[in-house]
Amino acid sequence: MDYLPLFHRVAARPCLVVGGGDVALRKVRTLCEAGAHVSVIAPAICQGLVDMALEYAALLNLCEREYRSADLDDVVLVIAATSDQVLNAAISAAAQERNIPVNVVDNPALCSVIFPAIVDRSPIQVAITSSGTSPVMTRLLRGRIEALLPGNLGVLAKLAARYRGKVKALLSGENQRRHFWETVLDGAVAESVYAGNEVRADQQLLAQLEAMADEDETGAQPKGEVYLVGAGPGDPDLLTFRALRLMQRADVVLHDRLVSPQILAMVRRDAERIYVGKRAGDHAVTQQNINSLLVDLAKQGKRVLRLKGGDPFIFGRGGEEIERLAEEGVSFQVVPGITAASGCASYAGIPLTHRDFSQSVQFITGHKQDYKLDLNWSSLAVPNQTLVFYMSLVSLGDICAELVKHGLPSDTPAALVEKGTTPQQRVVIGDLENLADKVAGLKVRAPTLLIIGHVVSLQSKLAWYNSEKMAET
């Protein structure tokens, strides 16, 4: 982290801007909007600043003269916005010697503080910075965030502020207060504010508060629920909006080993995290224990996020988990994720179906039970289809051998995708005869996905993601 992001209160405090041109004009406006008392020092001052002095007569003082070192006395922030780089450097050095925060426009090396791009929905503010490396990027990000945040978001924040004390007095538990505010800020009350109906929003908020206070007074246990969420194959950009929203609401998260650290970092920061991952030969937490834990946590009134790599209903055992929840009367919802077959094949440049090569696709688990594969090999070893094997690294050689034994030509194209959709993705291309040997010499590690069929022959033409360094043939 190059800079520590802070919000600086400058209202009614003295700030200095050295420079009187258009660049200074932009900084001065920002300071005045924050309520600062601004002194502008420059031999010549542009008309825009003169006009601004009429608008902010109580805050803005213009001085047409050369900068003096004494101008730094008693100020809390300095901005150097002149075209004289020697002068800017001198101002920066003098300010930092006095421990005064200083910003030198368009020269991050001389800055102790920098100005972010700001999305203002006061009292809600969002600040974006590239640490001075790419102003265009920060401007583009600001535009995207502006489009996402409702114009009346600040009005909603002020409504919440008015009731904060009353909510704290009526609702005794921290979890209960958090649940109440999440319902208010992401429900009917918020929609009323965004529609411009603050009176109705007040009424709705009070009704919800009274109902929850009655539950609190009677000692009723708040109702928990479980979110069964597919985290996708690895790339955080492949999460759904709904998945991300529930990840931010959960009180506790149970996650497996296929959930990347980048995705886990997007879970609410103060949520409890419980690792329940399983790998071949290592089931420290059994599926039955996971099912029971989901039930127990939900019955404690918690919102439980069960976060799974890929899709929870495709070799994710999600059906078993929600079956137990349904038996116990626990409320739940399921959020599909992009499964490994779709995500990894797409990032590897391998279409799962193609008019000329494959008219069907099968998803198969390559996981061995009692050290053997018990599959209907005759139904798999047929032409013009694509086979996708999950959890197949350990049994790769056996899979290839069985398919050849049951009739597939040994030169049928095959690919193993390692860590698909991530920057570490590697695609090993071969055929049923040689793929296992190629993989053995490359120290491939799970998670992997095995794709078999003539669609694999298109990979060299269609590969687009890190293809120049990730493909092995």
C-alpha positions in Angstrom: 0.0 0.0 0.0 1.8 3.1 -1.2 -0.4 5.6 0.7 -2.6 5.4 3.8 -6.1 6.6 2.8 -7.4 9.1 5.2 -10.2 11.7 5.1 -8.8 15.1 6.3 -11.1 17.5 8.1 -10.1 21.0 6.8 -13.4 22.9 7.5 -12.6 26.4 8.9 -8.9 25.6 8.9 -6.2 27.5 7.0 -4.8 26.0 3.7 -2.3 27.4 1.3 -2.3 27.2 -2.5 0.7 28.6 -4.3 -0.2 29.2 -8.0 -2.9 31.1 -9.7 -3.8 29.2 -12.9 -6.3 26.7 -14.0 -4.6 23.8 -12.2 -4.8 25.8 -8.9 -8.4 26.6 -9.7 -9.4 22.9 -9.5 -7.7 22.3 -6.2 -9.1 25.5 -4.7 -12.6 24.5 -5.6 -12.2 21.2 -3.8 -10.9 22.8 -0.7 -13.7 25.4 -0.6 -16.3 22.7 -1.0 -14.7 21.1 2.1 -15.1 24.3 4.0 -11.4 25.2 4.2 -10.1 28.8 4.6 -7.9 29.1 1.5 -5.2 31.6 0.8 -4.0 31.7 -2.9 -0.6 33.2 -3.5 0.6 34.0 -7.1 2.0 36.9 -9.1 -0.9 36.6 -11.4 -4.4 35.1 -10.7 -6.7 33.7 -13.4 -10.2 35.0 -13.9 -11.7 31.7 -12.7 -10.2 32.2 -9.3 -11.4 35.8 -9.2 -15.0 34.6 -10.0 -14.7 31.9 -7.4 -13.7 34.4 -4.7 -17.2 36.0 -5.2 -18.8 32.6 -4.7 -16.8 31.7 -1.7 -16.2 35.2 -0.3 -16.0 33.9 3.3 -13.5 31.2 2.6 -11.2 32.4 -0.2 -8.4 35.0 0.0 -6.5 35.9 -3.2 -3.0 37.5 -2.9 -1.2 38.7 -6.1 2.4 38.5 -5.1 5.4 36.1 -4.9 5.4 33.2 -2.5 7.3 33.7 0.8 8.4 31.1 3.3 6.4 32.8 6.0 3.2 31.9 4.0 3.6 28.4 5.5 3.0 29.6 9.1 0.0 28.0 10.8 -1.4 26.3 7.7 -2.6 22.6 7.8 -2.2 21.8 4.1 -0.1 23.2 1.3 -0.6 22.8 -2.5 2.1 23.8 -4.9 0.5 24.4 -8.3 2.9 26.6 -10.2 4.7 26.0 -13.5 8.1 26.6 -11.8 9.3 23.1 -10.8 12.2 24.5 -8.8 9.8 26.6 -6.7 7.5 23.6 -6.3 10.3 21.5 -5.0 11.4 24.2 -2.6 7.8 24.5 -1.2 7.6 20.7 -0.8 10.9 20.6 1.1 9.9 23.4 3.4 6.5 22.0 4.1 7.8 18.6 4.9 10.5 20.0 7.1 7.6 21.5 9.2 5.6 18.3 9.0 2.9 20.1 7.0 1.1 17.8 4.5 2.0 19.0 1.0 0.7 18.2 -2.5 2.6 19.1 -5.6 0.4 18.9 -8.6 1.4 16.3 -11.2 4.6 15.4 -9.3 3.9 12.5 -6.9 7.6 12.3 -5.9 7.3 15.7 -4.1 4.0 14.9 -2.4 3.4 13.7 1.1 -0.4 13.6 0.3 -2.2 13.2 -2.9 -5.7 14.2 -4.1 -7.9 11.3 -5.0 -10.8 11.2 -7.5 -13.9 11.8 -5.4 -17.4 10.4 -5.7 -19.4 12.7 -3.4 -22.7 11.6 -2.0 -22.2 13.4 1.3 -22.0 12.3 4.0 -21.0 9.2 1.9 -17.7 9.8 0.0 -15.7 7.4 -2.1 -12.0 8.3 -2.9 -10.1 6.5 -5.6 -6.3 6.8 -6.3 -3.7 5.2 -8.5 -1.0 6.6 -6.2 -0.3 9.1 -9.0 0.5 6.5 -11.6 -2.6 6.7 -13.8 -5.0 9.6 -13.5 -7.0 8.3 -16.5 -7.6 5.0 -14.7 -8.9 6.8 -11.6 -11.2 8.9 -13.7 -12.6 5.8 -15.4 -13.1 4.1 -12.1 -14.8 7.2 -10.7 -17.2 7.2 -13.6 -18.1 3.5 -13.0 -18.7 4.1 -9.3 -20.7 7.2 -10.0 -23.0 5.1 -12.2 -23.4 2.5 -9.4 -24.3 4.8 -6.5 -27.8 6.2 -6.3 -28.0 10.0 -6.3 -29.9 10.0 -3.0 -27.4 7.7 -1.2 -26.4 10.6 1.0 -30.1 11.2 2.0 -30.3 7.6 3.1 -27.1 8.0 5.2 -28.6 11.0 6.9 -31.8 9.1 7.7 -29.7 6.4 9.3 -27.8 8.9 11.3 -31.1 10.4 12.7 -32.2 7.0 14.1 -28.8 5.6 15.1 -29.3 6.5 18.8 -32.8 5.2 19.0 -31.9 1.9 17.3 -29.0 1.4 19.8 -31.4 2.1 22.7 -34.1 -0.3 21.5 -32.0 -3.2 20.1 -29.7 -4.8 22.7 -27.6 -7.1 20.5 -24.8 -6.1 18.1 -25.8 -8.7 15.6 -29.5 -7.7 15.8 -28.6 -4.0 15.2 -26.4 -5.0 12.2 -29.2 -7.1 10.7 -31.7 -4.3 11.2 -29.5 -1.7 9.4 -28.7 -4.1 6.6 -32.4 -4.6 6.1 -33.0 -0.9 6.1 -30.1 0.1 3.9 -30.7 -2.7 1.3 -34.5 -3.0 1.3 -37.8 -1.1 1.1 -36.6 1.9 3.2 -33.7 2.5 0.8 -36.0 2.2 -2.2 -38.3 4.8 -0.8 -35.5 7.2 -0.3 -34.1 6.6 -3.8 -37.6 7.3 -5.1 -37.6 10.6 -3.3 -40.3 9.7 -0.7 -38.5 10.4 2.6 -41.8 10.5 4.6 -42.7 6.9 3.6 -39.1 5.8 4.3 -39.4 7.2 7.9 -42.6 5.3 8.4 -41.1 2.1 7.1 -38.0 2.4 9.2 -40.0 3.0 12.4 -42.3 0.0 11.6 -39.3 -2.3 11.1 -37.7 -1.0 14.3 -40.8 -1.5 16.4 -41.2 -5.1 15.1 -37.6 -6.0 15.8 -37.7 -4.3 19.2 -40.7 -6.5 20.1 -38.8 -9.6 19.2 -35.9 -8.4 21.2 -38.0 -7.8 24.3 -39.6 -11.3 24.1 -36.2 -12.9 23.8 -37.1 -14.4 20.4 -34.0 -16.0 18.7 -33.3 -14.2 15.5 -33.7 -16.4 12.5 -30.5 -17.5 10.7 -30.2 -18.7 7.1 -27.6 -20.3 4.9 -26.3 -18.9 1.6 -24.9 -21.7 -0.7 -22.8 -19.7 -3.1 -20.7 -20.8 -6.0 -17.4 -18.9 -6.1 -16.6 -19.9 -9.7 -13.3 -21.5 -11.0 -10.9 -18.9 -9.5 -11.0 -15.5 -11.3 -12.8 -13.1 -8.9 -14.2 -11.2 -11.9 -16.4 -14.3 -12.6 -18.4 -13.9 -9.4 -22.0 -13.0 -9.8 -23.4 -9.8 -8.3 -25.7 -11.8 -6.1 -22.8 -13.9 -4.8 -20.8 -10.7 -3.9 -23.8 -9.2 -2.1 -24.3 -12.2 0.1 -20.6 -12.5 0.7 -20.8 -9.0 2.2 -23.8 -9.9 4.4 -22.7 -13.1 6.0 -21.8 -13.4 9.7 -19.7 -16.6 9.2 -18.2 -18.3 6.1 -17.4 -21.9 5.6 -15.1 -22.2 2.6 -13.2 -25.0 0.8 -9.7 -25.2 -0.6 -10.8 -24.3 -4.1 -11.8 -20.7 -3.1 -9.0 -18.4 -4.0 -7.5 -16.0 -1.5 -8.6 -13.1 -3.8 -12.2 -14.2 -3.6 -12.1 -14.9 0.1 -10.8 -11.3 0.6 -14.1 -10.1 -0.8 -16.1 -11.6 2.1 -17.1 -9.1 4.9 -14.0 -8.4 6.9 -15.4 -9.1 10.3 -17.1 -12.3 9.3 -15.9 -15.5 11.1 -14.0 -17.8 8.7 -14.0 -21.6 9.0 -12.0 -23.7 6.7 -13.7 -27.0 5.8 -11.7 -28.0 2.8 -11.1 -31.6 1.7 -8.5 -33.1 -0.5 -7.7 -36.6 -1.7 -6.9 -38.7 1.3 -7.4 -35.8 3.8 -11.0 -35.3 5.0 -10.2 -33.5 8.3 -13.8 -32.2 8.3 -16.3 -34.8 7.0 -19.2 -33.9 4.9 -21.6 -34.9 7.7 -19.8 -32.5 10.1 -20.1 -29.7 7.6 -23.8 -30.4 7.2 -24.3 -30.3 11.0 -22.2 -27.1 11.4 -24.3 -25.3 8.8 -27.5 -26.2 10.8 -26.0 -25.3 14.2 -24.7 -21.9 13.1 -28.0 -21.0 11.4 -30.0 -22.0 14.4 -27.8 -19.6 16.5 -29.4 -16.8 14.4 -26.3 -16.4 12.1 -26.3 -15.8 8.4 -24.0 -18.5 7.1 -22.1 -18.4 3.8 -21.2 -21.8 2.4 -18.7 -20.7 -0.2 -17.7 -23.3 -2.8 -15.3 -23.3 -5.7 -17.1 -23.7 -9.1 -20.8 -24.4 -8.8 -22.3 -26.0 -5.7 -24.5 -28.3 -7.7 -21.9 -29.8 -10.0 -19.7 -32.2 -8.0 -19.9 -29.7 -5.1 -22.2 -31.8 -2.8 -24.4 -28.8 -2.4 -27.5 -31.0 -2.8 -26.5 -33.0 0.3 -26.1 -29.8 2.3 -29.4 -28.2 1.5 -31.2 -31.5 1.9 -30.0 -31.5 5.5 -31.0 -27.8 5.9 -34.5 -28.6 4.5 -34.9 -31.5 7.0 -34.0 -29.1 9.9 -36.3 -26.3 8.7 -33.4 -23.9 8.1 -33.9 -21.2 5.5 -31.4 -21.2 2.6 -30.8 -19.9 -0.9 -28.5 -21.1 -3.6 -26.4 -18.9 -5.9 -25.0 -20.8 -8.9 -21.4 -20.2 -9.9 -19.5 -20.6 -13.2 -18.5 -24.3 -13.0 -14.9 -25.3 -13.7 -15.9 -27.0 -16.9 -17.2 -23.8 -18.4 -14.7 -21.4 -16.9 -11.5 -23.4 -17.5 -12.5 -24.5 -21.0 -13.3 -20.9 -22.0 -10.0 -19.6 -20.6 -8.1 -22.4 -22.2 -9.6 -21.7 -25.6 -11.4 -25.0 -25.9 -15.1 -24.9 -26.8 -17.0 -27.8 -25.1 -19.3 -28.2 -28.1 -18.7 -27.5 -31.8 -20.7 -28.2 -34.8 -17.9 -30.0 -36.6 -16.4 -31.9 -33.6 -18.8 -32.4 -30.7 -22.6 -32.4 -30.4 -22.7 -33.4 -26.7 -20.7 -33.0 -23.5 -20.5 -35.1 -20.4 -19.3 -34.1 -16.9 -17.7 -36.9 -15.0 -15.9 -37.2 -11.7 -12.5 -38.7 -11.9 -12.3 -39.3 -8.2 -11.4 -42.8 -7.2 -13.6 -44.8 -4.8 -11.7 -47.5 -2.9 -8.7 -46.8 -5.2 -10.6 -47.6 -8.4 -12.7 -45.9 -11.0 -16.2 -47.4 -11.4 -17.5 -45.7 -14.6 -19.6 -46.8 -17.6 -16.7 -46.7 -20.0 -18.7 -47.9 -23.0 -21.0 -44.9 -22.8 -18.0 -42.6 -22.5 -15.9 -44.0 -25.3 -18.1 -42.8 -28.2 -17.2 -40.3 -31.0 -18.4 -36.7 -31.5 -18.7 -35.8 -27.8 -16.6 -34.0 -25.3 -15.7 -35.5 -21.9 -14.9 -33.3 -19.0 -13.4 -35.0 -15.9 -13.3 -33.2 -12.6 -10.8 -34.3 -9.8 -8.8 -36.3 -12.4 -5.2 -35.6 -11.7 -4.4 -38.7 -9.7 -6.4 -41.0 -12.0 -5.3 -39.4 -15.3 -3.4 -42.4 -16.6 -6.2 -44.8 -15.8 -8.8 -42.6 -17.5 -6.8 -42.4 -20.7 -6.1 -46.1 -20.7 -9.7 -47.1 -20.1 -11.0 -44.9 -22.8 -8.6 -46.4 -25.3 -9.4 -49.9 -24.1 -13.1 -49.3 -24.7 -12.7 -48.0 -28.2 -11.5 -44.4 -28.4 -8.5 -43.9 -30.7 -5.3 -43.4 -28.8 -4.7 -40.1 -30.8 -7.9 -38.5 -29.5 -6.9 -35.0 -28.4 -6.8 -34.3 -24.7 -5.9 -31.4 -22.4 -5.3 -30.9 -18.8 -6.0 -27.4 -17.4 -4.2 -26.5 -14.2 -5.5 -23.7 -12.0 -7.8 -22.5 -14.8 -8.9 -18.8 -15.0 -6.1 -17.7 -12.7 -2.8 -16.0 -13.6 -1.1 -19.4 -12.8 -3.2 -21.2 -15.5 -1.3 -23.8 -17.5 -2.7 -25.9 -20.3 -1.1 -29.2 -21.2 -2.0 -30.5 -24.6 -1.6 -34.1 -25.8 -3.7 -37.1 -26.6 -4.9 -40.2 -24.8 -1.6 -42.0 -25.4 0.9 -39.4 -24.2 -1.0 -36.8 -22.0 -0.3 -38.6 -18.7 3.4 -38.8 -19.5 3.6 -35.1 -20.4 1.8 -34.2 -17.1 4.1 -36.4 -15.0 7.1 -34.4 -16.2 5.6 -31.0 -15.4 4.9 -31.1 -11.7 1.2 -30.2 -12.2 -0.7 -29.5 -9.1 -4.5 -29.5 -8.3 -7.0 -28.1 -9.1 -7.0 -29.4 -12.6 -9.7 -30.2 -15.2 -9.3 -32.9 -17.9 -10.9 -32.3 -21.3 -11.1 -35.1 -23.9 -12.4 -34.8 -27.5 -11.6 -33.3 -30.9 -12.6 -29.9 -29.7 -9.2 -29.8 -28.0 -7.6 -29.5 -31.4 -9.0 -26.0 -31.7 -6.9 -24.8 -28.6 -3.9 -23.6 -30.6 -6.1 -21.4 -32.7 -8.5 -20.1 -30.1 -6.3 -19.8 -27.0 -6.5 -16.2 -25.7 -5.7 -16.1 -22.0 -2.0 -16.1 -21.2 -1.5 -18.4 -24.1 2.0 -17.2 -24.9 3.4 -18.5 -21.6 0.9 -20.9 -20.2 0.4 -23.6 -22.8 2.5 -26.8 -22.8 2.4 -29.1 -25.8 
